[in-house]
Amino acid sequence: MKSEGKKVVIALGGNAINLPHQRGTFKEQYDHIRSACVPIMELIRNGVSVVLTHGSGPQVGNLLIQEDAAADLVPPQPTDICAAMVQGQVGYMIQQAISNTLIDIGLSIEAVTVISRVLIREDDPAFANPSKPVGPFYTADQAARYVRERGYTMKQIYPGNDRSFRRVVPSPYPLGIIEKNIIRHLVAEGTVVIACGGGGIPVYLRKNGHYHGVEAVVDKDLCAAKLGEEVGADILLILTDTSYVWLNFASPEATPLVSVDLHTMKGYLKEGQFLEGTMKPKVEACVRFLETGGERAVIASLADVAPAFQGTAGTQIIPGGKRPERKGTTK
């Protein structure tokens, strides 16, 4: 498969940066990012235009723990501000790792992080049903106090545990990337762009034409699909901790999906084959990307970046018919 001239959006999972069994020190996270960047550099060396995005669940969780611990000293910040802070934090680490790796292999290519806002609807139905867990687990007493003092919405995640409550926030649908033209320009100039980290910063448009941030979290995979659409990417590559998407997951009949067309994958979604909050949003993102003109979408392991891009690893999802035409993007 020819690589030169292709444009790919690569989505790194937040748990690939901060492993569950580790404390999440800067060195631990940076080392994981540096390792993840090595195969990505091979794509860049072969003439592929790369746009990177990333999850930030563990990093936002750590930030909210820090805010709780210091709540008597400094005021807690709204979640849109936390999203901006973590975009800068993780974006800096990825940018640093990419820049240093490019230097090591002798490529004079620049990398930059774009703090990205994502347009949502003020009246998105998600605001009536907050569902996205953020931050640490709390006891029932702590949860009740935060509901009373801060107006949080709390949900019991694991009934029967002492600390079973988490804050939940709305997860509205991404309509567009505010900084899309800047990102397109940078990509056209050959820059490696890191954008829309953690699903971006959700904002809506007020009647006076001003943007307003909201306390919500946009799904990072759906945002990656929107980013791919807006920059005119050929391929969406979602990297996770599994080598394939599985049918009948965790059952004796479990079967890996190697190659599947869009129509068939939409059928599996309707059957309820994929778990909410884990694989389902990734598959939905791939479907959305292909429906808006993408050439191919892939869900694969972080260890399989190059072969997944080439079409020989991971779950390869293809349109299976005529690709929809894109409007308003540059190739």
N, C-alpha and C positions, 0 to 999 in steps of 0.2 A: 504493500500500500504506500502510495507516494505521500511523503510528509511535507515537503517544501511548499510553502504558501498556505498551509492549513492554519486555521485559527481555532484554538481550544480554550474552553473555560474548565479549569481544574478546581474541584471543590475538596478541600482537606477537612476531615472531621476534627472537631475540637478535642475528642478523646484520643486522636492520634498524636496530638501535641502534648497533652497532659494525661499520662496513663493512669488508670484507676488505682493501681497499687503504689503509686509514687506520690510524694508530697506536692509536687508541682513547683519546684524551685525554678528560678530563671535558667540555670544550667541544664536541668533535666529537659525543660521545654525546648530550649534552644538546640540542644543536641538532637532531639527528635526531628525538629524542623530542618536542621542541617542535613540529616540523613535522608529526609523526604525530598530535599531539593536536588540531590545527586542525579536520580533518573530523569527529573524534570529538565535538568541542564542538557541532557542528551537530546531531548526534543528541540530545545532552543538551538543547539548546535546544528541540528538538521533543518533549520529554517522554519520551525513552527512558531507562530505567534501565540504566546501564552498569557492568559489572564487568570490570576489566582484568586480564589475566595476561600473562606475558612469558617468553621464553626467556632463557637466561643463559650459553649455551655459551662465547662469547668472553670474557665477564667472569670466569667461573670459571677458564677457561684462563689469563687474565692473573694472577689471584690465585695460582694454583698455580705459575706461573713466579716470581712474587715470593717465594713460600714456598721454592722451590728455591734461589733466589739468597741467601736469608738463613737457610738451614737451620743454619748453624754459629752463628748468633746467637740465633735464637728457634725453638722447636719447631714443626714442621709440624702443622697442625690436621686432624682427620678431615673427610671430605667432607661430612658432615651439617652441621658447623660452617661450612664454606666455603659451603654452600648458604644458610645463614642470613645470613651476611655479605653475600652477593651479593643476596639478596632485599632486604636493607636498602639496599644501594647503588643498585640499579636502581629499586627501589620509591620511594626518595627522589627520584630524578631525575624519574620519571613523575609523582609527587605534586606536585612543585614546578612542573613544566611545566603540569599540569592546573590547579592553583590559580591560577597567574599568567594563564593563558589565560581562565579563568572570570572573573577580575577584569577583564581587558581587555574582555570582552563584556558585563559588567555583571550577571553571574549570581551570586547569593549562595548558592552550593552548595559544600559542603566535600568534600575528597578525603582519603583515608587509606589507608595501607599496612598490611595485616595480615600479619605474619610467620606463615606457614601451615605446619602439619604435615600430612602425608598418611599415612593408615593403610595399612600393607601387612601381608602375612603373613610371619611369621618363617621359615616353611618354603616361601616362594615358590620355584618351580623356577628362577627367574632366578639365585638364589644359587649354583646348581651350574654355571652357565654365564655368567660375567661377560662382557658384550658391549658395554657403553656406553663409548666412548672419552672420556677426560677429560684435560685438561692438554696440555702440549706434546709434541713428538716427541723421542725419545731415540735415541742410538746403541745398538748391541747391548751394548757394555760398560756404559753407563749403566743400561740396562734390567736387565741381570743384577745390577748392584749394588743397585738398588732392590728387586728380588725378594728378594735376600739380606738386606738391611738393614731393609727396611720391610714385607716380606711382600706387596708389590704383585703383582697379576696383570698381565702385559705381553702385548701382542699386536702382531705385525708387520703394519702396515697397508699399507705400500708396499714390497714386497720389491725389493731392488736399490738402494734409496736409503741414503745414509750414516746418516740419522736417520729410521728407518722404524718405530720402536716407540712405542707409546703405552700408557699405563695404561688398563685396562678395569675397570669396576665393574659389579655387577649392576644390572638395570633392572626392578625388581618392578612388579607391576600395582597401580594405586591403588584401594583399597577405599572410601575416604571421606576427607573433609576434617575434621580435628579441630575447627577453628574455624568450622565451617559455621553454627552458630547465631548467632555474633557477626556473621559476614558477612551473613547474612539480615537481622538486625536493622538493621545499618547501611544496607543497600540499601533496606529498607522506610522508613527515615527520609530517603531521598533523597540519601544520600552516594554519591559515586563511590568505589568500592572497588578497590584493587589487591591481588591475592591470589595465592597459589600460584606465585609467580615461580620460573622454572626447574624446574617440576615439584614444587615444595614440598620440605619436609624429610621424608624417609622415616622413619617410626617404626613400631614394632610394639608390641603390648600384651602385657606380661608377666603371669604368673599372679597377681601381687600387685596388678594393676590399674594399674601404672605404665607410662608410655610410655618406650620406649628407642629412641634414634636409631641408625641404621645407616649404614655406608659404602656408599651406593648412590645411584643417580639415577633418579627416576621420569620417564618420558617426559612432556615438557611438554604435548604435544597430548592425550594420554590423560588427563592431569591436568586440562586445560582442559575436556574433556568431562565428567569427574566433577564439576568445579566447577559447570558449567552445570546438571547434573542436581540437585546438592545445593541450589542457590539457586533452582531452578525457572525457569531461563532459557527463553525462547521460541526464541531464535536463538543459534547458536554461529558466530562469525565468526573464521576462522583466516586471518591476514594473513601473506603470504610474499612471495617475490621473483618470482613468476610470476602471470600474470593468470588462468590456468585450470589445472585438472588435465588432463593429456594422456593419451590412449591411445596406445600404441606410441611412447612418448616417444623423442626423438632418432633417429627413423627416417623414411624418406620417407613412411611411412603415418601419421605423427603427426596426431592429431585432437584438438582441444580439446573437453572436455565442458562444455556450457553449462548444461543442466538434466538431471538424472538422478534416478530414484527409488531408494529404499533397496535394493530387491531387485536391481535391475540393478547398482548399485554393489558390492554384496556379491559378485555374480558376477564382476565385474572383479577384485576382490581375490583370489578363488579362482584366477583365471587367472594371477595373478602379474604384473598389469599395472603395478604401482607399485613404485618402488625402495625397498629396505630403508633405514631411517635417514633418508630424505628425505620423499618423498610418501606412502609407505605408512602411517606412523603418523598422518599428518594425516587420511587417508581413514578409517583405522580409528577415529580419534577421532570423526569425523562420524557414522559408522555407529553407534557406541556411544551417542552423544548422541541420535540419533533413536530407537534401540531403547528408550531409557529415557524417552521422552515428549516429546522436543524437536519443535518445529514445523518447523524448517528449519536446515540447516547449510550454511555457505558457505566455500569456499576461494578467496581472491582476493588481488590485489595490494594492498600498503599504500597505493598511490595511489588505490584505488577503494573506500574505506571506505563513503562514503554510497551510491553506486549498488549496491554489493554488499549492503548492508543492505536497500535498497529492492527488491532482486531483479533488477536490470538489469545486473549485472556479476559476473564470477567464475563459478565452478562452483557452481550452486545444487542442493543435494541435499534431496529432500523424502521424507516417509514413503511416499507412494504408497498409502496405505490408512488404516485407523483407527489413530490415535495411541495408543500404550500409555498407561495412566494412571500418573501418578506418585504415590508415597506419601511422606508426611512432608516435603513441601516447601510453601512458601508462594508464591503467585503475586503 
